[in-house]
């Protein structure tokens, strides 16, 4: 089963699946990790101590300023609900270990003493690890475990894997962590480094809660203690009483609404690997997101075997906590004040579209930057300049496959954009663009190209990212139109949501639901091998087919009364133009005979559209 959080289009009660969709197919979901100024979230005073800033202010900063590293940990984090790890949790831990792993057992029960006798809890853990040292069969048959007890942080720093345990109660452990123990702070840094370098960290019971940003346990009322934030942005409740689970998750979110609240039951566990978050065991994990002015709370029980996208959940939590409705335009009217946009609906590049983009970029003097980052990192770095640009005879075409924070901040990346007269966003999946550039200087550098009078273009995913509202942004697939956490584009064309491959894939109903949910937006659907060229408020359609426009006022002509009728779109065919401020057609001058001849030549060229702008990248 896959957990795919998306906008609920109808009012729903406060319990159950609110603002969420549980798809029927199991697929791999992805997870990421927030980079704070310090090595761990508890190092940021406002994050560790939310009372020092209003939760809304904190959430807004997280949503609009802090980066989420899209690739997540290289290693694996495994957390169980029971004090004694279940067979499923043990097996998951062992299966994640590298060959010939060194496993360090850390006892959180009081200050460690070098050469001290192991605690009963430590002995139990070492016993079951050594019991599995040389299994007769199974995936770990070749693994030779070296199991030791940690005495100092150096033991963790050199470990391939760490198992955390404690003999104390939740109250005792929370008191040590909240008391500012330097030992816990140091260990938190080292544990995060274990995960970052590809190692494994595991814990079960009360100790597993310490791995969240904040946590509580079944003892008494829920009082959140500061954790290590290894499961980043999680509020973890360990083994709450079943009849109080929902109440306790709501209590946690009332204190920190910018987090994701989870409750891990006795026979259950969770695993974080890369960007994937998975539920292990036999029970369920409760998951909740706070209500926001524009959204109901999301509360659901996730059964074992399900997987979810932790990055999407974290992003959704931040936007909810900030109270920001991404469906309400904030960047102004749908105009391009300087420069131009060339927005292509995928499915190939007609010569007339190529010529217009190159012309707007400066013709033979054009300096074009290509961003192939809507695909995997490996594909991006292996990509070559699109053929339609290499054949155009421009001054330079530079590929920028960089997508990580340090790479995007590098001077070479910045200089390339500072010198560009045109930027081309290639096809793929638009959420990758968001992960690569959001909350970096890159987005402002893109806008600078327009301010200098240059052009920004893109096809398929590279078309959708140009709007203020982002559709089809879910990391799990492009059928979710409104994916929480991935609903903001780069706003080159304010106040609009852009869809592509429009008529060819029958996407009219999809865009209608977006505008019905967010009636202040203009929905724009662009057919394949067709482009919308925007300067000011004038949008001209060129290429093979048409562009289609829908806005809130037009929905009155199509009441939702269950009657089948033609969708109320305004369709503008190639050669036409429309004013985006009024959605009124713009009359074109009557062409003379020479213009007719040129149009026939262009039409013939369009019939041989170059598909290289999409190719293997045009998947959206």
C-alpha positions as CSV (number, residue, x, y, z in Angstrom):
1,X,0.0,0.0,0.0
2,X,1.2,3.5,-0.8
3,X,0.3,6.6,1.2
4,X,-0.2,9.5,-1.2
5,X,-1.2,12.6,0.6
6,X,-3.2,15.0,-1.6
7,X,-5.8,17.7,-1.4
8,X,-9.3,16.5,-0.3
9,X,-11.8,18.0,-2.7
10,X,-14.8,17.6,-0.4
11,X,-15.3,18.4,3.3
12,X,-14.4,15.4,5.5
13,X,-14.8,14.7,9.2
14,X,-11.9,15.2,11.5
15,X,-11.1,11.5,11.8
16,X,-10.0,9.0,9.2
17,X,-8.5,9.8,5.8
18,X,-8.6,13.6,5.8
19,X,-6.8,15.3,3.0
20,X,-5.2,12.0,2.1
21,X,-5.5,9.2,-0.4
22,X,-4.4,5.6,0.2
23,X,-3.6,4.1,-3.2
24,X,-4.1,0.4,-3.7
25,X,-0.7,-0.4,-5.2
26,X,2.5,-0.9,-3.3
27,X,5.3,1.3,-4.7
28,X,8.6,2.7,-3.4
29,X,8.2,6.1,-1.8
30,X,10.9,8.5,-1.0
31,X,12.2,10.5,2.0
32,X,14.6,13.4,2.7
33,X,16.4,15.2,5.4
34,X,16.4,18.9,6.5
35,X,19.7,20.7,6.7
36,X,19.7,23.1,9.6
37,X,22.5,25.6,10.4
38,X,23.8,23.1,13.0
39,X,24.5,19.4,12.6
40,X,21.1,18.4,14.1
41,X,17.7,20.0,14.6
42,X,18.2,20.3,18.4
43,X,21.1,22.7,17.7
44,X,18.7,25.3,16.4
45,X,17.2,27.0,19.5
46,X,13.9,27.8,17.9
47,X,13.5,24.3,16.7
48,X,14.4,22.6,19.9
49,X,12.4,25.1,22.0
50,X,9.4,26.2,20.0
51,X,8.3,28.6,22.7
52,X,11.1,31.0,21.7
53,X,9.3,31.8,18.4
54,X,5.7,31.5,17.5
55,X,5.0,28.2,15.8
56,X,3.6,30.1,12.8
57,X,6.7,32.1,12.4
58,X,8.9,29.1,12.7
59,X,6.9,27.1,10.2
60,X,6.9,29.9,7.7
61,X,10.7,30.2,8.0
62,X,11.0,26.4,7.5
63,X,8.7,26.4,4.5
64,X,10.1,29.4,2.7
65,X,13.8,29.5,3.8
66,X,15.2,26.2,4.9
67,X,16.3,23.5,2.5
68,X,15.3,19.9,2.5
69,X,18.0,17.7,1.1
70,X,16.1,15.6,-1.5
71,X,18.2,12.5,-1.3
72,X,17.9,11.8,2.4
73,X,20.3,9.6,4.3
74,X,22.6,7.2,2.6
75,X,22.0,4.8,5.5
76,X,19.0,3.3,7.2
77,X,17.1,4.2,10.4
78,X,14.9,1.5,12.0
79,X,12.6,2.2,15.0
80,X,10.4,-0.3,16.8
81,X,7.5,0.2,19.2
82,X,8.1,-2.6,21.7
83,X,10.7,-2.5,24.4
84,X,12.0,-5.8,23.2
85,X,12.6,-5.5,19.4
86,X,10.2,-7.8,17.4
87,X,11.5,-10.4,15.0
88,X,10.5,-8.1,12.1
89,X,12.5,-5.1,13.5
90,X,15.5,-7.3,14.2
91,X,15.4,-8.8,10.8
92,X,15.1,-5.4,9.2
93,X,18.2,-4.2,11.2
94,X,20.3,-7.2,10.2
95,X,19.2,-7.1,6.6
96,X,20.4,-3.4,6.3
97,X,23.9,-4.2,7.7
98,X,26.8,-4.1,5.3
99,X,29.1,-7.1,5.0
100,X,31.5,-7.6,7.9
101,X,29.8,-4.9,9.8
102,X,30.9,-3.5,13.2
103,X,27.9,-3.0,15.4
104,X,28.1,-0.7,18.5
105,X,25.5,-1.0,21.2
106,X,24.8,2.2,23.1
107,X,23.2,2.1,26.5
108,X,21.4,5.4,27.4
109,X,20.8,4.4,31.0
110,X,23.0,7.0,32.8
111,X,26.6,8.1,32.1
112,X,28.7,5.4,30.6
113,X,31.8,4.2,32.4
114,X,34.8,2.9,30.5
115,X,35.4,-0.8,31.2
116,X,32.2,-1.0,33.2
117,X,30.1,-4.1,33.2
118,X,27.4,-4.1,30.5
119,X,23.8,-3.4,31.7
120,X,21.2,-6.2,31.5
121,X,19.6,-4.4,28.5
122,X,23.0,-4.2,26.7
123,X,23.7,-7.9,27.4
124,X,20.3,-8.8,25.9
125,X,21.0,-6.8,22.7
126,X,24.5,-8.1,22.3
127,X,23.1,-11.6,22.8
128,X,20.6,-11.5,20.0
129,X,23.0,-9.8,17.7
130,X,25.7,-12.4,18.3
131,X,23.1,-15.1,17.9
132,X,22.6,-13.9,14.4
133,X,26.3,-13.6,13.7
134,X,26.5,-16.6,11.5
135,X,23.1,-17.7,10.4
136,X,22.9,-20.9,8.5
137,X,20.9,-19.3,5.7
138,X,19.2,-16.1,4.7
139,X,20.3,-12.7,3.3
140,X,22.9,-12.2,6.1
141,X,24.7,-15.6,5.8
142,X,27.9,-13.8,4.7
143,X,27.9,-11.1,7.4
144,X,30.4,-11.4,10.2
145,X,29.2,-9.1,13.0
146,X,31.6,-7.5,15.4
147,X,29.5,-6.4,18.4
148,X,30.9,-4.0,21.1
149,X,29.5,-1.7,23.7
150,X,30.1,2.1,23.2
151,X,32.2,3.8,25.9
152,X,32.8,7.1,24.1
153,X,31.6,8.9,21.0
154,X,34.7,7.6,19.2
155,X,33.1,4.2,19.3
156,X,30.1,5.5,17.4
157,X,32.2,7.5,15.0
158,X,33.9,4.3,13.7
159,X,30.9,2.0,13.7
160,X,29.1,0.6,10.7
161,X,25.9,0.3,12.7
162,X,24.5,1.4,16.1
163,X,21.8,-0.1,18.2
164,X,20.4,2.1,21.0
165,X,18.9,0.7,24.2
166,X,18.2,1.8,27.8
167,X,17.0,0.2,31.0
168,X,15.4,3.4,32.3
169,X,11.8,4.8,32.0
170,X,10.7,7.3,29.4
171,X,10.7,10.0,32.2
172,X,14.3,9.2,33.2
173,X,15.6,9.2,29.7
174,X,13.7,12.4,28.8
175,X,15.1,14.1,31.9
176,X,18.7,13.3,30.8
177,X,18.2,14.5,27.3
178,X,16.2,17.6,28.2
179,X,18.8,18.3,31.0
180,X,21.3,19.3,28.3
181,X,23.6,16.4,28.8
182,X,26.7,17.0,26.6
183,X,27.0,13.3,26.1
184,X,23.6,13.1,24.4
185,X,24.3,16.1,22.2
186,X,27.6,14.6,21.1
187,X,26.1,11.2,20.4
188,X,23.3,12.8,18.4
189,X,25.9,14.3,16.1
190,X,27.7,11.0,15.7
191,X,24.5,9.1,15.1
192,X,23.5,11.4,12.3
193,X,26.9,11.0,10.7
194,X,26.5,7.2,10.8
195,X,23.3,7.6,8.8
196,X,24.9,10.1,6.4
197,X,27.8,7.8,5.6
198,X,25.6,4.9,4.8
199,X,25.4,3.1,8.2
200,X,22.5,1.7,10.2
201,X,20.9,3.0,13.4
202,X,18.3,1.0,15.2
203,X,16.3,1.3,18.4
204,X,13.1,0.0,19.9
205,X,10.7,1.1,22.6
206,X,11.2,4.3,24.5
207,X,14.7,4.8,23.1
208,X,13.2,4.9,19.6
209,X,11.3,8.0,20.5
210,X,14.5,9.8,21.1
211,X,15.2,9.6,17.4
212,X,12.4,12.1,16.6
213,X,12.6,15.9,16.7
214,X,10.4,15.5,19.9
215,X,8.8,12.5,21.5
216,X,6.6,11.0,24.2
217,X,5.6,7.6,25.5
218,X,2.5,5.9,27.0
219,X,3.3,7.0,30.5
220,X,0.7,9.5,31.7
221,X,-0.1,12.6,29.6
222,X,1.9,13.3,26.5
223,X,4.8,15.7,27.3
224,X,7.1,16.1,24.4
225,X,10.8,15.8,25.1
226,X,13.5,17.1,22.7
227,X,15.0,14.3,20.6
228,X,17.9,13.9,18.2
229,X,15.8,14.5,15.1
230,X,17.2,11.5,13.2
231,X,13.7,10.9,11.8
232,X,13.6,14.5,10.8
233,X,10.6,16.6,11.7
234,X,8.8,13.7,13.4
235,X,6.9,13.9,16.7
236,X,7.1,10.3,17.9
237,X,4.6,8.8,20.4
238,X,5.7,5.3,21.5
239,X,3.0,2.8,22.3
240,X,0.2,5.1,23.3
241,X,-3.0,3.6,24.7
242,X,-5.2,2.7,21.6
243,X,-8.1,4.7,22.8
244,X,-5.9,7.8,23.3
245,X,-3.7,7.7,20.3
246,X,-5.6,10.2,18.2
247,X,-6.0,12.6,21.1
248,X,-2.2,12.4,21.9
249,X,-1.2,13.0,18.3
250,X,-3.5,16.1,18.2
251,X,-1.9,17.3,21.5
252,X,1.6,16.9,19.9
253,X,0.6,18.9,16.8
254,X,-1.0,21.6,18.8
255,X,2.4,22.3,20.3
256,X,4.4,21.9,17.1
257,X,2.0,22.1,14.0
258,X,4.9,22.2,11.6
259,X,5.9,18.6,12.3
260,X,4.6,15.1,11.3
261,X,3.1,13.2,14.2
262,X,3.4,9.4,14.3
263,X,2.4,6.9,16.9
264,X,4.3,3.5,16.8
265,X,2.3,0.6,18.4
266,X,3.8,-2.3,20.3
267,X,4.2,-4.9,17.4
268,X,5.1,-2.3,14.8
269,X,8.1,-0.3,13.6
270,X,9.1,2.1,10.9
271,X,12.1,2.2,8.6
272,X,13.7,5.2,6.9
273,X,16.0,4.5,3.9
274,X,17.0,7.2,1.5
275,X,13.7,9.0,0.9
276,X,11.5,6.0,1.7
277,X,9.5,5.6,4.9
278,X,8.0,2.1,5.5
279,X,5.8,0.6,8.2
280,X,7.1,-2.8,9.6
281,X,5.5,-5.5,11.7
282,X,1.9,-6.5,12.3
283,X,0.1,-3.5,13.6
284,X,-0.4,0.1,12.4
285,X,1.3,3.4,12.8
286,X,-0.8,6.4,13.4
287,X,0.1,9.4,11.3
288,X,-1.3,13.0,11.6
289,X,-0.8,16.5,10.2
290,X,-2.2,19.6,11.8
291,X,-5.2,21.4,10.5
292,X,-4.6,24.7,8.7
293,X,-7.0,27.6,7.9
294,X,-7.3,26.2,4.4
295,X,-7.2,22.4,5.2
296,X,-8.7,19.9,7.6
297,X,-6.4,17.8,9.8
298,X,-5.0,14.7,8.2
299,X,-5.3,11.6,10.5
300,X,-4.8,8.1,9.4
301,X,-3.8,4.6,10.5
302,X,-1.0,3.2,8.2
303,X,-0.9,-0.6,8.2
304,X,2.3,-2.7,8.1
305,X,3.7,-3.1,4.6
306,X,2.8,0.5,3.6
307,X,5.2,3.0,2.4
308,X,5.1,6.8,2.2
309,X,7.0,9.8,0.9
310,X,8.5,11.4,4.0
311,X,9.7,14.5,2.2
312,X,6.2,15.2,0.9
313,X,4.8,14.7,4.4
314,X,7.4,17.0,5.9
315,X,6.8,19.7,3.3
316,X,3.0,19.4,3.7
317,X,3.5,19.8,7.5
318,X,5.5,23.0,7.1
319,X,3.0,24.6,4.8
320,X,0.2,23.7,7.1
321,X,2.1,25.0,10.1
322,X,2.7,28.3,8.3
323,X,-0.9,28.6,7.4
324,X,0.0,29.4,3.8
325,X,-2.5,28.3,1.1
326,X,-0.5,27.6,-2.1
327,X,-3.7,27.8,-4.1
328,X,-4.0,31.6,-3.4
329,X,-1.8,33.6,-5.8
330,X,0.5,36.1,-4.1
331,X,2.9,37.1,-6.9
332,X,0.6,39.5,-8.8
333,X,-1.4,39.4,-12.0
334,X,-0.6,36.9,-14.8
335,X,1.9,39.0,-16.6
336,X,5.6,38.9,-17.5
337,X,6.8,42.4,-16.8
338,X,10.1,42.0,-18.6
339,X,11.6,39.3,-20.8
340,X,9.5,36.4,-22.3
341,X,8.4,32.9,-21.6
342,X,8.2,30.0,-24.1
343,X,6.0,27.3,-22.5
344,X,5.9,24.1,-24.5
345,X,3.3,21.3,-23.9
346,X,5.8,18.4,-24.5
347,X,5.7,16.0,-27.4
348,X,8.3,17.6,-29.6
349,X,9.8,20.9,-30.6
350,X,8.4,22.4,-33.9
351,X,10.9,24.5,-35.7
352,X,8.7,27.6,-35.2
353,X,9.0,27.1,-31.5
354,X,12.8,26.6,-31.6
355,X,13.2,29.7,-33.8
356,X,11.1,31.9,-31.4
357,X,13.0,30.7,-28.3
358,X,16.4,31.3,-30.0
359,X,15.3,34.7,-31.3
360,X,14.1,35.8,-27.8
361,X,17.4,34.6,-26.3
362,X,19.5,36.8,-28.7
363,X,19.8,34.8,-31.9
364,X,23.3,33.8,-32.8
365,X,24.6,35.7,-29.8
366,X,22.4,33.7,-27.4
367,X,24.0,32.2,-24.3
368,X,21.6,29.5,-23.1
369,X,21.7,27.5,-19.9
370,X,20.0,24.1,-19.9
371,X,18.7,22.6,-16.7
372,X,18.3,18.8,-17.0
373,X,17.5,18.3,-13.4
374,X,13.9,17.0,-13.6
375,X,15.3,13.5,-13.8
376,X,17.5,11.4,-11.5
377,X,20.9,12.8,-10.7
378,X,22.6,10.1,-12.7
379,X,20.5,10.9,-15.8
380,X,21.1,14.6,-15.3
381,X,24.9,14.3,-15.3
382,X,24.8,12.0,-18.3
383,X,22.5,14.3,-20.3
384,X,23.7,16.1,-23.4
385,X,22.4,19.5,-24.8
386,X,19.1,19.2,-26.7
387,X,19.6,18.7,-30.4
388,X,17.3,21.6,-31.3
389,X,19.7,23.9,-29.5
390,X,23.0,22.5,-30.8
391,X,21.6,22.9,-34.3
392,X,20.5,26.5,-33.7
393,X,23.9,28.1,-34.1
394,X,23.8,30.0,-30.8
395,X,26.9,31.4,-29.1
396,X,26.9,28.9,-26.2
397,X,24.8,26.1,-24.6
398,X,25.8,25.2,-21.1
399,X,24.4,22.3,-19.1
400,X,23.9,22.7,-15.4
401,X,23.1,19.3,-13.9
402,X,23.9,20.3,-10.3
403,X,21.1,19.9,-7.8
404,X,22.6,19.7,-4.3
405,X,22.7,22.7,-2.0
406,X,26.5,23.3,-2.2
407,X,26.5,22.8,-6.0
408,X,23.7,25.3,-6.6
409,X,25.5,27.8,-4.4
410,X,28.8,27.3,-6.3
411,X,30.2,30.3,-8.1
412,X,30.3,28.4,-11.5
413,X,26.6,27.7,-11.3
414,X,25.8,31.3,-10.4
415,X,28.1,32.8,-13.1
416,X,26.5,30.7,-15.8
417,X,23.0,32.0,-14.9
418,X,24.3,35.6,-14.5
419,X,25.6,35.5,-18.1
420,X,22.6,33.7,-19.6
421,X,20.3,35.3,-22.1
422,X,18.0,32.2,-22.0
423,X,17.2,29.3,-19.7
424,X,15.7,26.0,-20.8
425,X,14.0,23.7,-18.3
426,X,14.1,20.2,-19.7
427,X,11.4,17.5,-19.3
428,X,11.0,14.9,-16.6
429,X,9.2,15.2,-13.2
430,X,8.6,18.8,-12.0
431,X,9.1,17.9,-8.3
432,X,12.7,17.3,-9.0
433,X,13.1,21.0,-10.0
434,X,11.5,22.0,-6.6
435,X,13.9,19.8,-4.7
436,X,16.9,21.1,-6.6
437,X,16.3,24.8,-6.4
438,X,13.6,25.8,-3.9
439,X,14.9,28.0,-1.1
440,X,18.2,28.7,-2.9
441,X,19.4,31.7,-4.8
442,X,18.9,29.9,-8.0
443,X,15.2,30.8,-8.3
444,X,16.0,34.5,-8.0
445,X,18.8,34.1,-10.6
446,X,16.2,32.6,-13.0
447,X,14.0,35.6,-12.4
448,X,17.0,37.9,-13.1
449,X,17.3,36.4,-16.6
450,X,13.8,37.8,-17.3
451,X,14.6,41.1,-15.6
452,X,17.5,41.5,-18.1
453,X,15.0,41.0,-20.9
454,X,16.0,37.3,-21.6
455,X,13.8,34.3,-22.1
456,X,12.9,31.3,-20.0
457,X,11.5,28.2,-21.8
458,X,10.7,24.6,-21.0
459,X,8.8,21.6,-22.2
460,X,6.6,19.2,-20.3
461,X,7.8,19.3,-16.6
462,X,9.8,22.4,-17.7
463,X,6.5,24.0,-18.7
464,X,4.6,23.3,-15.5
465,X,7.3,24.6,-13.2
466,X,6.9,28.1,-14.8
467,X,3.5,28.7,-13.2
468,X,2.9,29.9,-9.6
469,X,0.9,26.8,-8.7
470,X,2.4,23.4,-9.4
471,X,0.3,20.6,-10.7
472,X,1.3,16.9,-10.9
473,X,4.0,17.5,-8.4
474,X,3.8,14.2,-6.4
475,X,7.0,12.2,-6.2
476,X,5.0,9.0,-6.5
477,X,3.4,9.7,-9.9
478,X,2.0,12.4,-12.1
479,X,-1.7,11.5,-11.6
480,X,-2.0,13.5,-8.4
481,X,-2.9,17.0,-9.5
482,X,-2.6,18.7,-6.1
483,X,0.2,17.1,-4.1
484,X,0.6,18.8,-0.6
485,X,4.1,20.1,-0.2
486,X,4.7,20.3,-3.9
487,X,2.1,22.9,-5.0
488,X,4.4,25.9,-5.6
489,X,6.1,26.5,-8.9
490,X,8.7,29.1,-9.6
491,X,6.2,31.8,-10.5
492,X,7.6,33.1,-13.8
493,X,4.0,33.4,-14.8
494,X,2.1,34.5,-11.7
495,X,-1.4,33.3,-10.8
496,X,-1.6,30.3,-13.1
497,X,-1.4,26.5,-13.1
498,X,0.1,25.0,-16.2
499,X,-0.6,21.4,-17.5
500,X,0.9,19.8,-20.6
501,X,0.3,17.0,-23.1
502,X,-3.2,18.4,-22.6
503,X,-5.7,17.2,-25.3
504,X,-3.6,14.2,-26.3
505,X,-3.9,12.7,-22.8
506,X,-7.4,14.0,-22.1
507,X,-6.4,16.2,-19.2
508,X,-9.3,18.7,-19.3
509,X,-11.1,17.2,-16.3
510,X,-7.9,17.2,-14.3
511,X,-7.3,20.9,-14.7
512,X,-11.0,21.7,-14.0
513,X,-10.7,20.1,-10.6
514,X,-7.7,22.3,-9.8
515,X,-9.5,25.5,-10.7
516,X,-12.7,24.4,-8.8
517,X,-10.5,23.9,-5.7
518,X,-8.6,27.1,-6.3
519,X,-10.8,29.5,-8.2
520,X,-8.4,32.4,-8.0
521,X,-6.0,30.6,-10.4
522,X,-6.1,30.6,-14.2
523,X,-5.6,27.0,-15.5
524,X,-3.7,26.7,-18.7
525,X,-3.5,23.5,-20.7
526,X,-1.0,23.2,-23.6
527,X,-1.2,20.6,-26.3
528,X,1.8,18.6,-27.5
529,X,4.2,20.2,-30.0
530,X,2.6,23.6,-29.1
531,X,3.9,26.5,-27.2
532,X,2.6,29.5,-25.4
533,X,4.8,32.6,-25.8
534,X,4.1,35.2,-23.1
535,X,5.3,38.8,-23.0
536,X,3.5,41.2,-20.7
537,X,-0.1,39.9,-20.5
538,X,-0.1,38.8,-24.2
539,X,0.1,35.0,-24.7
540,X,0.6,33.8,-28.3
541,X,0.0,30.2,-29.3
542,X,2.5,28.8,-31.8
543,X,3.3,25.3,-33.0
544,X,1.0,22.5,-34.1
545,X,-2.2,22.6,-32.0
546,X,-3.9,24.8,-29.3
547,X,-3.7,26.1,-25.8
548,X,-6.7,26.0,-23.4
549,X,-7.7,28.4,-20.6
550,X,-10.0,28.0,-17.6
551,X,-10.7,30.4,-14.7
552,X,-13.1,30.7,-11.8
553,X,-15.6,33.0,-13.5
554,X,-16.0,30.5,-16.4
555,X,-17.0,27.7,-14.0
556,X,-20.4,29.4,-13.6
557,X,-21.2,28.3,-17.1
558,X,-20.5,24.7,-16.1
559,X,-22.4,24.1,-12.8
560,X,-21.5,20.9,-11.0
561,X,-25.0,19.5,-11.2
562,X,-24.1,16.0,-12.5
563,X,-25.0,16.9,-16.1
564,X,-22.5,16.0,-18.8
565,X,-21.6,19.0,-20.9
566,X,-18.6,20.5,-22.8
567,X,-16.0,21.9,-20.4
568,X,-16.0,25.7,-20.3
569,X,-12.5,26.1,-21.7
570,X,-11.4,29.0,-23.9
571,X,-9.4,27.4,-26.7
572,X,-6.9,29.4,-28.8
573,X,-5.4,27.7,-31.8
574,X,-1.9,28.1,-33.2
575,X,-1.5,31.5,-34.6
576,X,-3.9,33.1,-32.1
577,X,-3.3,35.1,-29.0
578,X,-5.1,35.9,-25.8
579,X,-4.9,38.6,-23.1
580,X,-4.2,36.8,-19.8
581,X,-5.7,39.7,-17.7
582,X,-9.1,39.5,-19.4
583,X,-9.0,36.1,-21.2
584,X,-10.2,37.9,-24.3
585,X,-8.8,37.0,-27.7
586,X,-6.3,39.5,-29.2
587,X,-7.1,40.4,-32.8
588,X,-4.2,39.7,-35.1
589,X,-3.3,41.8,-38.2
590,X,-4.5,40.3,-41.5
591,X,-1.4,38.8,-43.1
592,X,-0.4,39.7,-46.7
593,X,0.4,37.1,-49.3
594,X,4.1,37.0,-48.3
595,X,3.1,36.2,-44.7
596,X,0.9,33.4,-46.0
597,X,3.9,31.9,-47.8
598,X,6.0,32.1,-44.7
599,X,3.3,30.5,-42.6
600,X,3.1,27.6,-45.0
601,X,6.8,27.0,-44.7
602,X,6.6,27.1,-40.9
603,X,3.7,24.7,-40.9
604,X,5.7,22.2,-43.0
605,X,8.6,22.6,-40.6
606,X,6.3,22.0,-37.7
607,X,5.2,18.7,-39.2
608,X,8.8,17.5,-38.6
609,X,8.9,18.6,-34.9
610,X,12.2,17.7,-33.1
611,X,11.3,15.4,-30.2
612,X,14.7,15.9,-28.5
613,X,13.4,18.3,-25.9
614,X,11.4,15.5,-24.4
615,X,13.0,12.2,-25.5
616,X,13.4,9.9,-22.4
617,X,12.9,13.0,-20.2
618,X,9.4,13.7,-21.4
619,X,7.6,11.5,-19.0
620,X,5.1,13.8,-17.4
